[in-house]
Amino acid sequence: MPKSVLGINMGNHSIKVVELTRRGNSFVAQNLLIAPTKEAIVSGEMIQPDVVASTLKEMLKTAGVRTKEAVIAVGGQSGVIVRVTELPKMSRKELSKAIPLEIERHLPFQSGRAVQDYVLLKEPEEVAEGEQIPILFAAARADLVDAYLVAVQQAGLSPIAVEVEPLAAARALFAARGFGLTDGQTGRISVLVNIGYEGTEISFVERGSVIFTRLIPFGGRHLTEDLRDHLGMDLEEAEKVKIEQATAWIERAETAAPLEPTGLETQAIPTPTQPVPPVAAPPPAPAKPAEEELPSLSFELPTEQQPSESTISFELPIEPSPPKAEEKEQVPSLEFSLPSSEEQPPAPSQAPSFEFLPGQPAEGLGIQPPAPVPSALEEWLPPQPTAAPPIQELIFNAISPRLNELAGEIERSVEFLMTQRHDIVVDEVYLLGGGALLSDLDKFLQNQLGVPVVRLNPFRYMDVSPVTSRLGRDYVAKIAPTYAVAVGLALWAYL
């Protein structure tokens, strides 16, 4: 067993590295490192292994990391598949021949170019006659695995295992729950929502074992693009706004329920934003009501191949001054006085031109616009609302439809699993990955799903003092969900 191990999670947006050391029955986090991928990985495909290798080498050199043994993960919707299948009860010898054929039946790519492995979720002896044996398997394209291995080896590291992200995430949950001390009960399900840059993995874990997983096309990139499109900014600025200002939850004042009609007339109580006029005003119309043993998880893939809300504004009308009565009844007309020493009525044939800009003197005539008539109403007119809602409201409006989609996908995943197993109960939802850092996302999803939602902290039962001494305890606690998969990868060597 190595003294220290690196867990390396190479994602579409960034590379995360965790260095773990075992000390007796506990673990010490020696280093937490992160660096941008620089578009060298797209949709899980290793486009530029040399760029990833260079980034890795620089990260480790700068941090003074000397550990060489590493466990890595491969990802991507088109190159990796993780699934649970079932086979009838049979002997182990029969299973060893039937499982590869069953896996091949599910592969979305050519089986001859796949690296695969599996684990039995129930032993044949635990299954009654006539029942099915659940099998969790993972498979990846051989060329995809080779590309990841090349990048790690070019960085001067020695990969000892290749794994898939859902299994590493489940191992991180095992650590966050005290390494089995609070691992849950049969039938009590934990949901892992791993929000990456381009996709989100929703995995269901029962007593440390993944029993179902699916990938949905929702990630941090989509939120950034929504901000770009709605707020009219470039991607870099939108990403900064998402990190620094975006929130998934905005507190709104509760609207009181409408009273039952009683036949009695009532009058609305004025609020500070609606001053009472000095003169009596008719009562406003009533407001409309608001619409309402983890070790069984860890398996090693073969590594021998090494190459706006709108607001309504209004103004109360200002009563015009009554026209002066003439000696003879005539239709009232506008009159302008010319600045002269003597009163000279204008000649009928030379009527003045009224083509002038309001508020500016007419050229050549010296005509001044009439002075505004002061009105008592001006003293109590309510202030005009701002033209646009606050920036946080605009940000929330831009991303909330996408967040509702995420909540809906989690609900649909639970409903599907319940059609397969009617005895399950969802205990908690855990958020991990970079997207889990969105402010108040846990509060939003908890309100939508009706179950506790928490950010996964895989360091909860670990010694993180070597890291907190440099980065601070609050910062490490905040970014912990980002490193969950990397922690699970490093734990592969020990659990």
RODO-2510 file (C-alpha; in nm, 4 decimals, decimal comma):
residues 495
     n   res          X          Y          Z
     1     m     0,0000     0,0000     0,0000
     2     p     0,1495     0,3377    -0,0986
     3     k     0,2189     0,5960     0,1685
     4     s     0,0356     0,8671    -0,0245
     5     v    -0,1974     0,8546    -0,3234
     6     l    -0,3158     1,1165    -0,5692
     7     g    -0,6788     1,1213    -0,6744
     8     i    -0,6970     1,3031    -1,0094
     9     n    -1,0300     1,4137    -1,1526
    10     m    -0,9766     1,5549    -1,5029
    11     g    -1,2979     1,7315    -1,5948
    12     n    -1,4154     1,9411    -1,8876
    13     h    -1,3594     2,2660    -1,6984
    14     s    -1,0815     2,1960    -1,4490
    15     i    -0,8364     1,9388    -1,3126
    16     k    -0,8771     1,8590    -0,9435
    17     v    -0,6026     1,6774    -0,7460
    18     v    -0,6237     1,5490    -0,3874
    19     e    -0,3239     1,3978    -0,2085
    20     l    -0,4296     1,1635     0,0742
    21     t    -0,2133     0,9887     0,3340
    22     r    -0,3361     0,7167     0,5666
    23     r    -0,2548     0,7573     0,9365
    24     g    -0,3770     0,4591     1,1369
    25     n    -0,7515     0,4353     1,0811
    26     s    -0,7859     0,7920     0,9570
    27     f    -0,6745     0,9948     0,6581
    28     v    -0,4887     1,3199     0,6122
    29     a    -0,5498     1,5570     0,3208
    30     q    -0,2045     1,6825     0,2323
    31     n    -0,2864     1,8866    -0,0783
    32     l    -0,5856     2,0196    -0,2703
    33     l    -0,4951     2,1465    -0,6171
    34     i    -0,7048     2,2820    -0,9031
    35     a    -0,6246     2,4278    -1,2455
    36     p    -0,8268     2,5039    -1,5619
    37     t    -0,8369     2,2367    -1,8308
    38     k    -0,7896     2,4989    -2,1042
    39     e    -1,0352     2,3210    -2,3389
    40     a    -0,8016     2,0214    -2,3607
    41     i    -1,0950     1,7990    -2,2580
    42     v    -1,4318     1,8411    -2,4282
    43     s    -1,7361     1,6314    -2,3361
    44     g    -1,5056     1,3869    -2,1636
    45     e    -1,2849     1,3414    -2,4701
    46     m    -0,9126     1,3972    -2,4133
    47     i    -0,8452     1,6291    -2,7084
    48     q    -0,4942     1,7427    -2,6075
    49     p    -0,3187     1,4985    -2,3726
    50     d     0,0031     1,7009    -2,3881
    51     v    -0,1726     2,0134    -2,2543
    52     v    -0,3256     1,8166    -1,9671
    53     a     0,0129     1,6577    -1,8904
    54     s     0,1843     1,9960    -1,8855
    55     t    -0,0843     2,1422    -1,6559
    56     l    -0,0593     1,8467    -1,4183
    57     k     0,3191     1,8615    -1,4037
    58     e     0,3152     2,2345    -1,3274
    59     m     0,0483     2,1950    -1,0544
    60     l     0,2417     1,9250    -0,8718
    61     k     0,5769     2,1006    -0,9071
    62     t     0,4426     2,4302    -0,7723
    63     a     0,2862     2,2562    -0,4702
    64     g     0,5977     2,0466    -0,4056
    65     v     0,4106     1,7167    -0,4412
    66     r     0,6407     1,4143    -0,4735
    67     t     0,3812     1,1359    -0,4732
    68     k     0,3706     0,9479    -0,8039
    69     e     0,0951     0,6876    -0,7556
    70     a    -0,2374     0,8104    -0,8943
    71     v    -0,5923     0,6901    -0,9437
    72     i    -0,7812     0,8598    -1,2257
    73     a    -1,1367     0,8709    -1,3545
    74     v    -1,2667     0,8714    -1,7098
    75     g    -1,5909     1,0401    -1,8042
    76     g    -1,8009     1,1490    -2,0955
    77     q    -2,1463     1,0622    -2,2198
    78     s    -2,0321     0,9021    -2,5440
    79     g    -1,7304     0,7067    -2,4166
    80     v    -1,8340     0,5725    -2,0759
    81     i    -2,1325     0,3757    -1,9529
    82     v    -2,2244     0,2867    -1,5942
    83     r    -2,5342     0,0778    -1,5471
    84     v    -2,7085    -0,1794    -1,3292
    85     t    -2,8404    -0,4880    -1,5041
    86     e    -2,9858    -0,8174    -1,3833
    87     l    -2,9355    -1,1851    -1,4632
    88     p    -3,1258    -1,4912    -1,3410
    89     k    -2,9833    -1,6801    -1,0443
    90     m    -2,6982    -1,9046    -1,1580
    91     s    -2,3630    -2,0354    -1,0397
    92     r    -2,0534    -1,8168    -1,0287
    93     k    -1,8986    -2,0101    -1,3157
    94     e    -2,2038    -1,9459    -1,5299
    95     l    -2,2061    -1,5809    -1,4278
    96     s    -1,8451    -1,5345    -1,5401
    97     k    -1,9506    -1,6332    -1,8926
    98     a    -2,2902    -1,4606    -1,8997
    99     i    -2,1920    -1,1182    -1,7642
   100     p    -1,9550    -1,0147    -2,0491
   101     l    -2,2267    -1,1000    -2,3000
   102     e    -2,4813    -0,9001    -2,0990
   103     i    -2,2484    -0,5997    -2,0830
   104     e    -2,1874    -0,6160    -2,4569
   105     r    -2,5609    -0,5972    -2,5139
   106     h    -2,5741    -0,2558    -2,3419
   107     l    -2,2667    -0,0920    -2,4965
   108     p    -2,3277     0,2156    -2,7163
   109     f    -1,9915     0,1558    -2,8887
   110     q    -1,8029    -0,1403    -3,0321
   111     s    -1,7400    -0,4013    -2,7640
   112     g    -1,4038    -0,5028    -2,9104
   113     r    -1,2683    -0,1564    -2,8258
   114     a    -1,4044    -0,1454    -2,4678
   115     v    -1,2449    -0,1777    -2,1261
   116     q    -1,4969    -0,3124    -1,8774
   117     d    -1,5448    -0,4444    -1,5273
   118     y    -1,8332    -0,5313    -1,2975
   119     v    -1,9338    -0,6045    -0,9390
   120     l    -2,2174    -0,8154    -0,8006
   121     l    -2,4550    -0,6112    -0,5883
   122     k    -2,5848    -0,9364    -0,4384
   123     e    -2,4040    -1,2670    -0,4085
   124     p    -2,5693    -1,5659    -0,5781
   125     e    -2,6203    -1,7230    -0,2350
   126     e    -2,8272    -1,4195    -0,1277
   127     v    -3,0713    -1,4525    -0,4142
   128     a    -3,3656    -1,6900    -0,3931
   129     e    -3,4596    -1,9220    -0,6762
   130     g    -3,6509    -1,7400    -0,9457
   131     e    -3,5080    -1,3980    -0,8481
   132     q    -3,2552    -1,1848    -1,0356
   133     i    -2,8931    -1,1081    -0,9475
   134     p    -2,8241    -0,7290    -0,9716
   135     i    -2,4919    -0,6451    -1,1390
   136     l    -2,3251    -0,3059    -1,1569
   137     f    -2,0923    -0,2711    -1,4537
   138     a    -1,8787     0,0011    -1,6052
   139     a    -1,7285     0,0133    -1,9523
   140     a    -1,5269     0,2701    -2,1438
   141     r    -1,3836     0,2984    -2,4923
   142     a    -1,0287     0,1657    -2,4979
   143     d    -0,8972     0,4658    -2,6931
   144     l    -1,0510     0,7044    -2,4377
   145     v    -0,8851     0,5234    -2,1469
   146     d    -0,5539     0,5186    -2,3351
   147     a    -0,5649     0,8952    -2,3881
   148     y    -0,6159     0,9616    -2,0152
   149     l    -0,3334     0,7237    -1,9259
   150     v    -0,0982     0,8930    -2,1714
   151     a    -0,1645     1,2338    -2,0165
   152     v    -0,0942     1,1085    -1,6650
   153     q     0,2215     0,9228    -1,7671
   154     q     0,3566     1,2245    -1,9568
   155     a     0,3163     1,4187    -1,6324
   156     g     0,5584     1,1739    -1,4681
   157     l     0,2960     0,9844    -1,2671
   158     s     0,2221     0,6134    -1,2263
   159     p    -0,1508     0,5355    -1,2664
   160     i    -0,2486     0,2395    -1,0482
   161     a    -0,6217     0,2332    -1,1310
   162     v    -0,8823     0,3793    -1,3626
   163     e    -1,2357     0,4283    -1,2356
   164     v    -1,5644     0,5970    -1,3246
   165     e    -1,7007     0,9013    -1,1437
   166     p    -2,0225     0,7582    -0,9909
   167     l    -1,8248     0,4958    -0,7989
   168     a    -1,5694     0,7504    -0,6783
   169     a    -1,8549     0,9794    -0,5686
   170     a    -2,0136     0,6940    -0,3715
   171     r    -1,6806     0,6354    -0,1951
   172     a    -1,6638     1,0052    -0,1065
   173     l    -2,0120     0,9731     0,0470
   174     f    -1,8851     0,6751     0,2479
   175     a    -1,6078     0,9014     0,3841
   176     a    -1,8473     1,1886     0,4552
   177     r    -2,0624     0,9534     0,6621
   178     g    -1,7776     0,8472     0,8852
   179     f    -1,6554     0,5499     0,6834
   180     g    -1,9619     0,3407     0,7575
   181     l    -2,0555     0,4819     1,0972
   182     t    -2,3698     0,6423     0,9576
   183     d    -2,4071     0,4509     0,6353
   184     g    -2,7833     0,4242     0,6277
   185     q    -3,0219     0,1297     0,6225
   186     t    -3,1515    -0,1043     0,3573
   187     g    -3,4233     0,0691     0,1610
   188     r    -3,2976     0,4160     0,2606
   189     i    -3,1527     0,5780    -0,0496
   190     s    -2,9089     0,8666    -0,0828
   191     v    -2,9064     1,0639    -0,4064
   192     l    -2,5752     1,2022    -0,5346
   193     v    -2,6090     1,4949    -0,7748
   194     n    -2,2662     1,5539    -0,9305
   195     i    -2,2964     1,8833    -1,1227
   196     g    -2,0118     1,9178    -1,3686
   197     y    -1,9388     2,1744    -1,6349
   198     e    -2,1208     2,0024    -1,9209
   199     g    -2,3357     1,7381    -1,7521
   200     t    -2,4804     1,6147    -1,4256
   201     e    -2,4674     1,2578    -1,2935
   202     i    -2,7551     1,1522    -1,0698
   203     s    -2,6623     0,8393    -0,8732
   204     f    -2,8601     0,6429    -0,6145
   205     v    -2,6624     0,4795    -0,3335
   206     e    -2,7912     0,2158    -0,0931
   207     r    -2,5616     0,1108     0,1953
   208     g    -2,2517     0,2193     0,0023
   209     s    -2,3466     0,0585    -0,3306
   210     v    -2,4549     0,2412    -0,6451
   211     i    -2,7866     0,0905    -0,7551
   212     f    -2,8766     0,3308    -1,0350
   213     t    -2,7154     0,6205    -1,2208
   214     r    -2,7972     0,8437    -1,5154
   215     l    -2,6414     1,1417    -1,6914
   216     i    -2,8413     1,4501    -1,7871
   217     p    -2,7317     1,7371    -2,0141
   218     f    -2,7232     2,0071    -1,7485
   219     g    -2,4059     2,1704    -1,6192
   220     g    -2,2416     2,4899    -1,5096
   221     r    -2,1743     2,5845    -1,8708
   222     h    -2,5460     2,6067    -1,9406
   223     l    -2,6002     2,8490    -1,6525
   224     t    -2,3157     3,0646    -1,7823
   225     e    -2,4663     3,0689    -2,1312
   226     d    -2,8073     3,1635    -1,9909
   227     l    -2,6516     3,4625    -1,8159
   228     r    -2,4700     3,5596    -2,1331
   229     d    -2,7876     3,5475    -2,3415
   230     h    -3,0164     3,7242    -2,0930
   231     l    -2,7772     3,9923    -1,9683
   232     g    -2,5894     4,0619    -2,2921
   233     m    -2,2338     3,9878    -2,1828
   234     d    -1,9507     3,7678    -2,3014
   235     l    -1,8871     3,4204    -2,1594
   236     e    -1,5951     3,5247    -1,9419
   237     e    -1,7936     3,8017    -1,7761
   238     a    -2,0975     3,5762    -1,7392
   239     e    -1,8856     3,3109    -1,5672
   240     k    -1,7575     3,5708    -1,3227
   241     v    -2,1099     3,6935    -1,2499
   242     k    -2,2260     3,3354    -1,1901
   243     i    -1,9486     3,2714    -0,9390
   244     e    -1,9680     3,6022    -0,7549
   245     q    -2,3331     3,7105    -0,7690
   246     a    -2,5653     3,4338    -0,8868
   247     t    -2,8040     3,2715    -0,6416
   248     a    -3,0631     2,9975    -0,6717
   249     w    -3,2902     3,1460    -0,4073
   250     i    -3,4405     3,4905    -0,3529
   251     e    -3,6465     3,5638    -0,0453
   252     r    -3,9864     3,7053    -0,1363
   253     a    -4,2423     3,8593     0,0952
   254     e    -4,5377     3,6342     0,1531
   255     t    -4,8678     3,7633     0,0213
   256     a    -5,1528     3,7482     0,2706
   257     a    -5,4396     3,5194     0,1756
   258     p    -5,7461     3,7098     0,0462
   259     l    -6,0252     3,7560     0,2973
   260     e    -6,3578     3,5874     0,2426
   261     p    -6,6235     3,8313     0,1200
   262     t    -6,8272     3,9524     0,4184
   263     g    -7,0388     4,2212     0,2589
   264     l    -6,8494     4,4846     0,4530
   265     e    -6,6502     4,7502     0,2763
   266     t    -6,2842     4,7611     0,3706
   267     q    -6,0073     5,0012     0,2946
   268     a    -5,6461     4,9061     0,2241
   269     i    -5,3920     5,0172     0,4805
   270     p    -5,1351     5,2468     0,3163
   271     t    -4,7755     5,1310     0,3061
   272     p    -4,4567     5,3415     0,3247
   273     t    -4,4186     5,3138    -0,0522
   274     q    -4,7723     5,4406    -0,1100
   275     p    -4,8125     5,7752     0,0785
   276     v    -5,1605     5,8981     0,1564
   277     p    -5,2591     6,2039    -0,0481
   278     p    -5,3765     6,5145     0,1344
   279     v    -5,7137     6,4840    -0,0295
   280     a    -5,9538     6,1962    -0,0047
   281     a    -5,9105     5,9268    -0,2682
   282     p    -6,1317     5,6360    -0,3574
   283     p    -6,0259     5,3048    -0,2029
   284     p    -5,7998     5,0947    -0,4248
   285     a    -5,9324     4,7798    -0,5828
   286     p    -5,8526     4,4684    -0,3787
   287     a    -5,5275     4,3037    -0,4793
   288     k    -5,5527     3,9775    -0,6676
   289     p    -5,4246     3,6784    -0,4683
   290     a    -5,0751     3,5627    -0,5555
   291     e    -5,0437     3,2485    -0,7756
   292     e    -4,9813     3,0587    -0,5696
   293     e    -1,8671    -0,1463     0,2542
   294     l    -1,7925     0,0549     0,0033
   295     p    -1,5083    -0,1877    -0,0764
   296     s    -1,7646    -0,3697    -0,2868
   297     l    -1,7976    -0,0531    -0,4928
   298     s    -1,4353    -0,0220    -0,5844
   299     f    -1,3357    -0,2042    -0,8943
   300     e    -1,0368    -0,1391    -1,1140
   301     l    -1,0583    -0,0989    -1,4862
   302     p    -0,7681    -0,2782    -1,6648
   303     t    -0,4755    -0,0430    -1,7119
   304     e    -0,2433    -0,2634    -1,9112
   305     q    -0,2990    -0,0654    -2,2309
   306     q    -0,0494     0,2143    -2,2069
   307     p     0,0143     0,4159    -2,5104
   308     s    -3,7452     4,0378    -1,5278
   309     e    -4,0016     4,0793    -1,3393
   310     s    -4,2094     4,3802    -1,4898
   311     t    -4,3541     4,6554    -1,2719
   312     i    -4,6592     4,8691    -1,3340
   313     s    -4,6122     5,2434    -1,2899
   314     f    -4,8736     5,5124    -1,3040
   315     e    -4,9192     5,8838    -1,2300
   316     l    -5,2283     6,0407    -1,0897
   317     p    -5,3653     6,2951    -1,3395
   318     i    -5,3009     6,6585    -1,2607
   319     e    -5,6105     6,8681    -1,2945
   320     p    -5,5546     7,1504    -1,5429
   321     s    -5,6199     7,5110    -1,4396
   322     p    -5,9652     7,6270    -1,5504
   323     p    -5,9575     7,8503    -1,8581
   324     k    -6,0206     8,2221    -1,8093
   325     a    -6,3607     8,3258    -1,9152
   326     e    -6,3706     8,5793    -2,1974
   327     e    -6,6135     8,8700    -2,2189
   328     k    -6,7853     8,6766    -2,4938
   329     e    -6,8268     8,3047    -2,4904
   330     q    -6,5566     8,1682    -2,7136
   331     v    -6,3760     7,8399    -2,7534
   332     p    -6,0716     7,8564    -2,5229
   333     s    -5,7410     7,8856    -2,7044
   334     l    -5,3747     7,9007    -2,6087
   335     e    -5,2321     8,2510    -2,5721
   336     f    -4,8707     8,3636    -2,5641
   337     s    -4,7486     8,7061    -2,4567
   338     l    -4,4748     8,8757    -2,6555
   339     p    -4,2195     9,0612    -2,4464
   340     s    -4,2892     9,4229    -2,5598
   341     s    -4,3617     9,7494    -2,3918
   342     e    -4,6988     9,7896    -2,5545
   343     e    -4,9840     9,5519    -2,6078
   344     q    -5,0008     9,4905    -2,9844
   345     p    -5,2485     9,2366    -3,1073
   346     p    -5,1039     9,0229    -3,3804
   347     a    -5,2089     9,0947    -3,7328
   348     p    -5,4467     8,8341    -3,8673
   349     s    -5,2387     8,7824    -4,1771
   350     q    -4,9175     8,7216    -3,9798
   351     a    -5,0011     8,4490    -3,7284
   352     p    -4,6960     8,3415    -3,5298
   353     s    -4,5491     8,0004    -3,5949
   354     f    -4,5716     7,7549    -3,3089
   355     e    -4,2912     7,5281    -3,4242
   356     f    -4,0594     7,5252    -3,1257
   357     l    -3,9107     7,2731    -2,8854
   358     p    -4,0740     7,2559    -2,5438
   359     g    -3,8640     7,4197    -2,2783
   360     q    -3,6633     7,6264    -2,5344
   361     p    -3,7367     7,9769    -2,6692
   362     a    -3,8619     7,9966    -3,0253
   363     e    -3,6084     8,1627    -3,2507
   364     g    -3,6959     8,5021    -3,3833
   365     l    -4,0131     8,5380    -3,1789
   366     g    -3,8853     8,5259    -2,8257
   367     i    -4,1763     8,3071    -2,7281
   368     q    -4,1302     8,1357    -2,3948
   369     p    -4,3135     7,8136    -2,3083
   370     p    -4,5770     7,8593    -2,0396
   371     a    -4,4456     7,8084    -1,6896
   372     p    -4,5581     7,4795    -1,5340
   373     v    -4,8566     7,5237    -1,3104
   374     p    -4,7709     7,4083    -0,9590
   375     s    -5,0047     7,1499    -0,8203
   376     a    -5,0660     7,0312    -0,4695
   377     l    -5,0676     6,6773    -0,6007
   378     e    -4,6942     6,6978    -0,6704
   379     e    -4,6264     6,6938    -0,2989
   380     w    -4,7471     6,3343    -0,2520
   381     l    -4,6938     6,1614    -0,5859
   382     p    -4,5247     5,8257    -0,5196
   383     p    -4,1654     5,7858    -0,6421
   384     q    -4,1349     5,6308    -0,9849
   385     p    -4,0023     5,2718    -0,9852
   386     t    -3,6640     5,2012    -1,1368
   387     a    -3,6621     5,1048    -1,5035
   388     a    -3,5003     4,7647    -1,4359
   389     p    -3,5095     4,5256    -1,1390
   390     p    -3,1968     4,4766    -0,9246
   391     i    -2,9103     4,2854    -1,0836
   392     q    -2,9559     3,9838    -0,8548
   393     e    -3,3190     3,9586    -0,9623
   394     l    -3,2125     3,9670    -1,3278
   395     i    -2,9535     3,6946    -1,2641
   396     f    -3,2077     3,4780    -1,0842
   397     n    -3,4628     3,5192    -1,3634
   398     a    -3,1991     3,4132    -1,6177
   399     i    -3,1025     3,0865    -1,4478
   400     s    -3,4207     2,9800    -1,2654
   401     p    -3,5783     2,7962    -1,5647
   402     r    -3,2675     2,5791    -1,5921
   403     l    -3,2676     2,5112    -1,2174
   404     n    -3,6314     2,4037    -1,2363
   405     e    -3,5303     2,1594    -1,5098
   406     l    -3,2643     2,0130    -1,2793
   407     a    -3,5163     1,9637    -0,9993
   408     g    -3,7547     1,8007    -1,2462
   409     e    -3,4879     1,5582    -1,3688
   410     i    -3,4082     1,4519    -1,0123
   411     e    -3,7784     1,3916    -0,9474
   412     r    -3,8151     1,1876    -1,2649
   413     s    -3,5113     0,9774    -1,1713
   414     v    -3,6634     0,9006    -0,8315
   415     e    -3,9968     0,8117    -0,9907
   416     f    -3,8281     0,5753    -1,2362
   417     l    -3,6348     0,3982    -0,9619
   418     m    -3,9514     0,3600    -0,7569
   419     t    -4,1161     0,1792    -1,0470
   420     q    -3,8374    -0,0780    -1,0193
   421     r    -3,8334    -0,0940    -0,6401
   422     h    -4,1396     0,0021    -0,4392
   423     d    -3,9697    -0,0270    -0,0995
   424     i    -3,7221     0,2612    -0,1294
   425     v    -3,7285     0,5909     0,0571
   426     v    -3,5019     0,8828    -0,0351
   427     d    -3,3175     0,9963     0,2787
   428     e    -3,1070     1,2874     0,1546
   429     v    -2,9784     1,4524    -0,1590
   430     y    -2,6077     1,5372    -0,1696
   431     l    -2,4632     1,7998    -0,4031
   432     l    -2,1081     1,7706    -0,5353
   433     g    -1,9020     1,8995    -0,8248
   434     g    -1,8270     2,2567    -0,9194
   435     g    -2,1933     2,3376    -0,9828
   436     a    -2,2745     2,2593    -0,6197
   437     l    -2,1076     2,5870    -0,5204
   438     l    -2,3946     2,7961    -0,6648
   439     s    -2,5267     3,0041    -0,3779
   440     d    -2,8383     2,8614    -0,2063
   441     l    -2,8759     2,5759    -0,4544
   442     d    -2,9279     2,3423    -0,1602
   443     k    -3,2115     2,5589    -0,0291
   444     f    -3,3758     2,5779    -0,3712
   445     l    -3,3668     2,2013    -0,4330
   446     q    -3,4826     2,1227    -0,0806
   447     n    -3,7848     2,3464    -0,1350
   448     q    -3,8570     2,1809    -0,4709
   449     l    -3,7972     1,8182    -0,3703
   450     g    -3,9218     1,8190    -0,0127
   451     v    -3,6229     1,6217     0,1247
   452     p    -3,3019     1,7399     0,2975
   453     v    -3,0404     1,8643     0,0502
   454     v    -2,6811     1,9191     0,1650
   455     r    -2,3442     1,9874     0,0071
   456     l    -2,1180     1,6838     0,0309
   457     n    -1,8078     1,7350     0,2464
   458     p    -1,5766     1,4316     0,2042
   459     f    -1,3249     1,5844     0,4498
   460     r    -1,5656     1,5808     0,7438
   461     y    -1,3929     1,2903     0,9189
   462     m    -1,0408     1,3635     0,7916
   463     d    -0,7480     1,5675     0,9142
   464     v    -0,7276     1,8668     0,6833
   465     s    -0,4916     2,0779     0,8939
   466     p    -0,2091     2,0698     0,6320
   467     v    -0,4521     2,2339     0,3898
   468     t    -0,6425     2,4668     0,6207
   469     s    -0,3160     2,6106     0,7498
   470     r    -0,2588     2,7451     0,3985
   471     l    -0,6101     2,8048     0,2654
   472     g    -0,8225     2,8551     0,5773
   473     r    -1,0858     2,6251     0,7288
   474     d    -1,3861     2,8177     0,5945
   475     y    -1,2519     2,8130     0,2401
   476     v    -1,1839     2,4380     0,2501
   477     a    -1,5342     2,3706     0,3829
   478     k    -1,6829     2,5844     0,1057
   479     i    -1,5005     2,4170    -0,1848
   480     a    -1,5159     2,0623    -0,0443
   481     p    -1,7901     1,9433    -0,2879
   482     t    -1,5614     2,0275    -0,5804
   483     y    -1,3049     1,7679    -0,4648
   484     a    -1,5492     1,4875    -0,3794
   485     v    -1,4702     1,2712    -0,6838
   486     a    -1,0954     1,3230    -0,6443
   487     v    -1,1200     1,2165    -0,2781
   488     g    -1,3126     0,9053    -0,3778
   489     l    -1,0459     0,8196    -0,6330
   490     a    -0,7611     0,8506    -0,3796
   491     l    -0,9538     0,6340    -0,1336
   492     w    -0,9587     0,3516    -0,3893
   493     a    -0,6070     0,2541    -0,2796
   494     y    -0,7132     0,2103     0,0825
   495     l    -1,0737     0,0835     0,0850
***
